[in-house]
Amino acid sequence: MTRARRAIGTDQPRQAGAVVTPRGLHRRQALLVVAASLCATGASADAAPPEVRSVLPSAVLSGSTRFTYWGFSVYDASLWVMPGFQPLAFEQHPFALHLHYLRNFTNAAITKRSLDEMARQTSATPERRALWQQWLRAAFPDVRSSDRITGINRPGEGALFLTNGRQTGTVMDTEFARLFFGIWLASSTSEPAMRTALLSG
């Protein structure tokens, strides 16, 4: 029985002061590596994505959440803000809204949903809505699962868009920026729980 137990690696308890065998040492080293990895993961959990750091190096995480629709996970959203950020005047502050998509979507589908949500916040003429559509269609391509879209608010200027870290669009219109980011941050948003999560910091 003793041989069988040792053959499958079930050693007898070691006496105090016993020498650690290479096998035991390797096991302890593996545990240390796992522990160090977990610590590193926790330390970097609030690190801004590279595309956010490149534009707003001092930005800190305000909040994050996962957006689901009819039970389907759509994207993970995180809001990165600068010191002094005021939620009720979000359009007056530089910030980054980072979306990590979990499903495939065409630009046309994203544009339509964005237009509908922007129109909920204001009365827009058909001409103005057509202009927003033109800007949205040019701002980013179709997205696939794991793609990242980052919108940067530029107070007094407009919005900058990056797809997977590459600049794909710039809209020099402050009203557009306010209404677009208002989809997530305005008090009139259709997703108040998501707004609360993003502003939880």
PLY file of the C-alpha trace (Angstrom):
ply
format ascii 1.0
element vertex 201
property float x
property float y
property float z
element edge 200
property int vertex1
property int vertex2
end_header
0.00 0.00 0.00
2.85 2.38 0.84
4.46 1.86 -2.55
1.17 2.43 -4.34
0.56 5.69 -2.46
4.02 6.98 -3.32
3.71 5.90 -6.95
0.83 8.36 -7.52
2.56 11.19 -5.69
0.79 11.01 -2.31
3.74 11.49 0.02
3.70 10.95 3.77
3.66 14.16 5.91
7.12 15.66 6.22
8.72 15.99 9.62
9.57 19.48 10.83
12.92 20.59 9.47
12.89 18.09 6.63
14.69 19.03 3.41
12.42 20.24 0.59
12.81 17.92 -2.39
13.11 19.28 -5.93
9.58 18.03 -6.54
8.22 19.95 -3.57
10.25 23.01 -4.52
8.82 23.04 -8.01
5.31 22.79 -6.58
5.94 25.76 -4.31
7.45 27.76 -7.15
4.37 27.10 -9.28
2.12 28.34 -6.49
4.22 31.49 -6.14
3.96 32.15 -9.87
0.16 31.80 -9.77
-0.06 34.11 -6.76
2.15 36.72 -8.44
0.03 36.52 -11.58
-3.17 37.09 -9.61
-1.64 40.08 -7.84
-0.54 41.58 -11.16
-4.01 41.10 -12.61
-5.59 42.87 -9.67
-3.09 45.70 -9.86
-3.77 46.32 -13.55
-7.58 45.96 -13.40
-8.01 49.74 -13.38
-5.33 50.47 -15.99
-6.66 52.46 -18.92
-6.59 50.83 -22.39
-3.59 51.93 -24.49
-5.75 54.03 -26.82
-7.15 55.94 -23.84
-3.71 56.50 -22.30
-2.38 57.79 -25.62
-4.95 60.60 -25.68
-5.69 61.15 -21.98
-2.63 59.96 -20.03
-4.04 61.08 -16.66
-7.50 59.56 -17.09
-8.84 57.34 -14.31
-11.66 54.82 -14.34
-15.03 56.29 -13.40
-17.03 53.10 -13.85
-17.71 50.11 -16.08
-20.57 47.81 -16.97
-21.74 45.20 -19.48
-24.60 46.18 -21.77
-27.05 43.39 -22.56
-30.09 43.47 -24.82
-32.81 40.85 -24.53
-30.39 38.65 -22.64
-27.58 38.96 -25.20
-24.25 40.49 -24.19
-23.51 43.39 -26.56
-20.42 45.14 -25.22
-18.42 46.00 -22.13
-18.34 49.75 -21.52
-15.94 51.76 -19.39
-15.72 55.50 -18.78
-12.34 57.16 -18.24
-12.34 60.69 -16.86
-9.92 63.41 -15.86
-9.70 64.85 -12.32
-12.51 67.30 -11.65
-15.01 65.54 -13.93
-18.62 66.61 -13.28
-21.30 64.15 -14.49
-24.03 66.78 -14.85
-21.78 68.81 -17.15
-20.03 65.89 -18.85
-19.86 67.68 -22.21
-17.58 70.31 -20.66
-14.89 67.78 -19.71
-12.45 65.60 -21.65
-13.14 61.89 -21.20
-13.03 58.59 -23.04
-15.89 56.13 -23.49
-14.42 52.72 -24.30
-16.60 49.97 -25.78
-15.32 46.40 -26.11
-17.75 44.61 -28.41
-18.88 41.05 -27.71
-20.90 40.56 -30.91
-20.68 41.49 -34.59
-22.49 44.61 -35.78
-22.60 46.51 -39.04
-21.88 50.22 -39.08
-25.40 50.72 -40.42
-26.92 49.04 -37.34
-24.76 51.03 -34.93
-25.53 54.26 -36.78
-29.29 53.69 -36.71
-29.35 52.92 -32.99
-27.13 55.92 -32.25
-29.33 58.25 -34.30
-32.48 57.05 -32.56
-30.93 57.56 -29.13
-29.55 61.00 -30.04
-32.94 62.07 -31.40
-34.55 61.17 -28.05
-32.59 63.99 -26.43
-33.51 66.86 -28.75
-35.69 67.97 -31.63
-33.66 67.41 -34.77
-34.54 68.52 -38.27
-34.29 65.92 -41.05
-31.29 67.82 -42.40
-29.50 67.72 -39.06
-30.23 64.03 -38.61
-28.87 63.32 -42.10
-25.67 65.15 -41.19
-25.27 63.10 -38.00
-25.80 59.94 -40.03
-23.07 60.98 -42.45
-20.63 61.61 -39.60
-21.43 58.33 -37.85
-21.07 56.30 -41.03
-17.59 57.78 -41.49
-16.53 57.47 -37.85
-15.95 53.71 -37.62
-16.25 50.53 -39.70
-18.33 47.43 -39.10
-17.33 45.82 -35.81
-16.67 42.21 -34.95
-16.62 40.50 -31.60
-13.52 41.65 -29.62
-13.24 44.95 -31.55
-12.79 48.10 -29.48
-14.34 51.49 -30.23
-13.22 54.47 -28.18
-14.91 57.83 -28.27
-13.00 60.84 -26.92
-14.91 63.96 -25.91
-13.07 67.16 -26.78
-14.76 70.11 -25.06
-15.28 73.06 -27.36
-14.32 70.95 -30.40
-16.27 67.72 -30.84
-15.46 64.02 -30.76
-12.60 61.76 -31.80
-13.18 58.09 -32.60
-10.67 55.24 -32.54
-11.23 51.64 -33.61
-8.83 49.10 -32.11
-6.51 51.97 -31.23
-6.48 53.49 -34.72
-8.10 56.85 -35.41
-11.07 56.32 -37.71
-13.07 59.52 -37.37
-13.25 63.09 -36.10
-16.43 65.13 -35.77
-15.89 68.84 -35.19
-19.30 69.62 -33.74
-19.96 70.09 -30.02
-23.71 69.45 -30.24
-23.08 66.12 -31.95
-20.55 65.17 -29.24
-22.94 66.13 -26.43
-25.81 64.12 -27.90
-23.69 61.12 -28.88
-22.08 60.72 -25.47
-25.43 61.58 -23.93
-26.62 58.17 -25.13
-24.71 56.83 -22.11
-24.24 59.84 -19.83
-27.27 62.15 -20.15
-29.82 62.07 -17.34
-32.44 61.32 -20.01
-30.66 58.19 -21.26
-32.80 55.16 -22.08
-30.37 53.04 -20.01
-30.24 54.70 -16.56
-28.68 51.65 -14.89
-25.79 51.76 -17.34
-25.33 55.49 -16.71
-25.23 54.89 -12.96
-22.62 52.15 -13.38
-20.41 54.29 -15.61
-20.58 57.21 -13.20
-20.19 55.10 -10.07
-16.67 56.37 -9.43
0 1
1 2
2 3
3 4
4 5
5 6
6 7
7 8
8 9
9 10
10 11
11 12
12 13
13 14
14 15
15 16
16 17
17 18
18 19
19 20
20 21
21 22
22 23
23 24
24 25
25 26
26 27
27 28
28 29
29 30
30 31
31 32
32 33
33 34
34 35
35 36
36 37
37 38
38 39
39 40
40 41
41 42
42 43
43 44
44 45
45 46
46 47
47 48
48 49
49 50
50 51
51 52
52 53
53 54
54 55
55 56
56 57
57 58
58 59
59 60
60 61
61 62
62 63
63 64
64 65
65 66
66 67
67 68
68 69
69 70
70 71
71 72
72 73
73 74
74 75
75 76
76 77
77 78
78 79
79 80
80 81
81 82
82 83
83 84
84 85
85 86
86 87
87 88
88 89
89 90
90 91
91 92
92 93
93 94
94 95
95 96
96 97
97 98
98 99
99 100
100 101
101 102
102 103
103 104
104 105
105 106
106 107
107 108
108 109
109 110
110 111
111 112
112 113
113 114
114 115
115 116
116 117
117 118
118 119
119 120
120 121
121 122
122 123
123 124
124 125
125 126
126 127
127 128
128 129
129 130
130 131
131 132
132 133
133 134
134 135
135 136
136 137
137 138
138 139
139 140
140 141
141 142
142 143
143 144
144 145
145 146
146 147
147 148
148 149
149 150
150 151
151 152
152 153
153 154
154 155
155 156
156 157
157 158
158 159
159 160
160 161
161 162
162 163
163 164
164 165
165 166
166 167
167 168
168 169
169 170
170 171
171 172
172 173
173 174
174 175
175 176
176 177
177 178
178 179
179 180
180 181
181 182
182 183
183 184
184 185
185 186
186 187
187 188
188 189
189 190
190 191
191 192
192 193
193 194
194 195
195 196
196 197
197 198
198 199
199 200
